[in-house]
Structure formats: C-alpha cells, structure tokens
Amino acid sequence: MRYKHRETDKVGIDDDHVIELSDGKRAPDSELLDKELNGVIRDALGALDDDKRLVFTLKIFQQRSYEEISAITGSSYVDTQLID
C-alpha cells in the first residue's frame, strides 16, 4: 500500500501542473525586451521638442482626450498628426 501511494505522488516533467508552475517573476527575456523598448521610447521622446513631448505624454501615457490636452497646454489646436 505504501508503494502504491508513492507511485501516485510522482509527477512527470511533461505534466500540465509542472508546465504551469511559475515563481511569479517575469521571464528574463521579457524583462530585457522591456528595457530595450523603454530605451527606444526614451530616446524618441528626447528627440521631440518640449511641446510635442508634452502632447505625446498626455495622450499616450496619461490617456487624456484632445480637449483635456488643449486645456492643459492652453492651446486651441493639438497636432493630431503627431499622435495618429
């Protein structure tokens, strides 16, 4: 009976439960890609002039509407070609 109990406790490497195991951390390759992407975004934002950088940041990162961006920037016109 003990032997039979030990046999049922064994788990194969291809078992679905083993494949789904995770320590909750992101995979190293995913972290590296995010760092690279953040660097590219930082460089691209650095290349924009201050006004365009502000509009881009408000629209993309803060998800503000064009009306809100106009109110924040004090401009009645927001260059929608920058975002779209």
C-alpha atoms as a printed R data frame, in Angstrom:
   type eleno elety resid chain resno      x      y       z
1  ATOM     1    CA   MET     A     1  0.000  0.000   0.000
2  ATOM     2    CA   ARG     A     2  2.865  2.426   0.785
3  ATOM     3    CA   TYR     A     3  4.456  1.667  -2.574
4  ATOM     4    CA   LYS     A     4  1.230  2.365  -4.392
5  ATOM     5    CA   HIS     A     5  0.855  5.694  -2.559
6  ATOM     6    CA   ARG     A     6  4.387  6.795  -3.565
7  ATOM     7    CA   GLU     A     7  3.712  5.957  -7.208
8  ATOM     8    CA   THR     A     8  0.667  8.225  -7.331
9  ATOM     9    CA   ASP     A     9  2.686 11.142  -5.874
10 ATOM    10    CA   LYS     A    10  5.139 11.168  -8.768
11 ATOM    11    CA   VAL     A    11  4.766 13.873 -11.364
12 ATOM    12    CA   GLY     A    12  6.194 13.730 -14.860
13 ATOM    13    CA   ILE     A    13  8.143 16.640 -16.319
14 ATOM    14    CA   ASP     A    14  5.562 16.997 -19.095
15 ATOM    15    CA   ASP     A    15  2.657 17.041 -16.647
16 ATOM    16    CA   ASP     A    16  0.380 20.077 -17.134
17 ATOM    17    CA   HIS     A    17  0.799 21.084 -13.491
18 ATOM    18    CA   VAL     A    18  4.573 21.256 -13.886
19 ATOM    19    CA   ILE     A    19  4.380 23.265 -17.099
20 ATOM    20    CA   GLU     A    20  2.092 25.822 -15.430
21 ATOM    21    CA   LEU     A    21  4.406 26.329 -12.432
22 ATOM    22    CA   SER     A    22  5.712 29.851 -12.084
23 ATOM    23    CA   ASP     A    23  7.546 31.832  -9.440
24 ATOM    24    CA   GLY     A    24  5.540 34.930 -10.336
25 ATOM    25    CA   LYS     A    25  8.530 36.731 -11.816
26 ATOM    26    CA   ARG     A    26  8.727 37.844 -15.407
27 ATOM    27    CA   ALA     A    27 10.921 35.889 -17.757
28 ATOM    28    CA   PRO     A    28 14.420 37.374 -18.245
29 ATOM    29    CA   ASP     A    29 13.932 37.741 -22.000
30 ATOM    30    CA   SER     A    30 10.731 39.679 -21.416
31 ATOM    31    CA   GLU     A    31 12.481 41.998 -18.961
32 ATOM    32    CA   LEU     A    32 15.308 42.596 -21.442
33 ATOM    33    CA   LEU     A    33 12.873 43.430 -24.242
34 ATOM    34    CA   ASP     A    34 11.042 45.875 -21.970
35 ATOM    35    CA   LYS     A    35 14.322 47.592 -21.065
36 ATOM    36    CA   GLU     A    36 15.247 47.893 -24.727
37 ATOM    37    CA   LEU     A    37 11.805 49.238 -25.628
38 ATOM    38    CA   ASN     A    38 11.935 51.751 -22.777
39 ATOM    39    CA   GLY     A    39 15.306 52.939 -24.057
40 ATOM    40    CA   VAL     A    40 13.961 53.391 -27.585
41 ATOM    41    CA   ILE     A    41 10.927 55.291 -26.283
42 ATOM    42    CA   ARG     A    42 13.111 57.472 -24.049
43 ATOM    43    CA   ASP     A    43 15.405 58.311 -26.982
44 ATOM    44    CA   ALA     A    44 12.466 59.076 -29.285
45 ATOM    45    CA   LEU     A    45 10.824 61.318 -26.687
46 ATOM    46    CA   GLY     A    46 14.146 63.058 -26.133
47 ATOM    47    CA   ALA     A    47 14.280 63.892 -29.833
48 ATOM    48    CA   LEU     A    48 10.903 65.703 -29.699
49 ATOM    49    CA   ASP     A    49 10.658 69.377 -28.819
50 ATOM    50    CA   ASP     A    50  9.076 70.182 -25.452
51 ATOM    51    CA   ASP     A    51  5.588 70.946 -26.808
52 ATOM    52    CA   LYS     A    52  5.322 67.732 -28.812
53 ATOM    53    CA   ARG     A    53  6.749 65.671 -25.957
54 ATOM    54    CA   LEU     A    54  4.111 67.103 -23.616
55 ATOM    55    CA   VAL     A    55  1.256 66.369 -26.029
56 ATOM    56    CA   PHE     A    56  2.539 62.846 -26.686
57 ATOM    57    CA   THR     A    57  2.945 62.128 -22.978
58 ATOM    58    CA   LEU     A    58 -0.524 63.428 -22.138
59 ATOM    59    CA   LYS     A    59 -2.192 61.483 -24.956
60 ATOM    60    CA   ILE     A    60 -0.341 58.167 -24.810
61 ATOM    61    CA   PHE     A    61  0.812 57.730 -21.225
62 ATOM    62    CA   GLN     A    62 -1.935 59.610 -19.403
63 ATOM    63    CA   GLN     A    63 -4.647 58.807 -21.974
64 ATOM    64    CA   ARG     A    64 -6.033 62.336 -21.953
65 ATOM    65    CA   SER     A    65 -8.552 63.499 -24.553
66 ATOM    66    CA   TYR     A    66 -7.623 66.159 -27.089
67 ATOM    67    CA   GLU     A    67 -9.921 68.570 -25.282
68 ATOM    68    CA   GLU     A    68 -8.095 67.944 -21.993
69 ATOM    69    CA   ILE     A    69 -4.731 68.342 -23.702
70 ATOM    70    CA   SER     A    70 -5.856 71.649 -25.193
71 ATOM    71    CA   ALA     A    71 -6.931 72.849 -21.758
72 ATOM    72    CA   ILE     A    72 -3.674 71.734 -20.125
73 ATOM    73    CA   THR     A    73 -1.422 73.204 -22.787
74 ATOM    74    CA   GLY     A    74 -3.506 76.340 -23.258
75 ATOM    75    CA   SER     A    75 -3.626 75.684 -26.968
76 ATOM    76    CA   SER     A    76 -6.783 75.628 -29.021
77 ATOM    77    CA   TYR     A    77 -5.161 73.283 -31.529
78 ATOM    78    CA   VAL     A    78 -3.473 69.991 -30.817
79 ATOM    79    CA   ASP     A    79 -1.424 68.461 -33.631
80 ATOM    80    CA   THR     A    80 -3.358 65.220 -34.109
81 ATOM    81    CA   GLN     A    81 -0.918 64.100 -36.799
82 ATOM    82    CA   LEU     A    82  1.686 63.664 -34.069
83 ATOM    83    CA   ILE     A    83 -0.452 61.031 -32.336
84 ATOM    84    CA   ASP     A    84 -2.343 59.366 -35.204
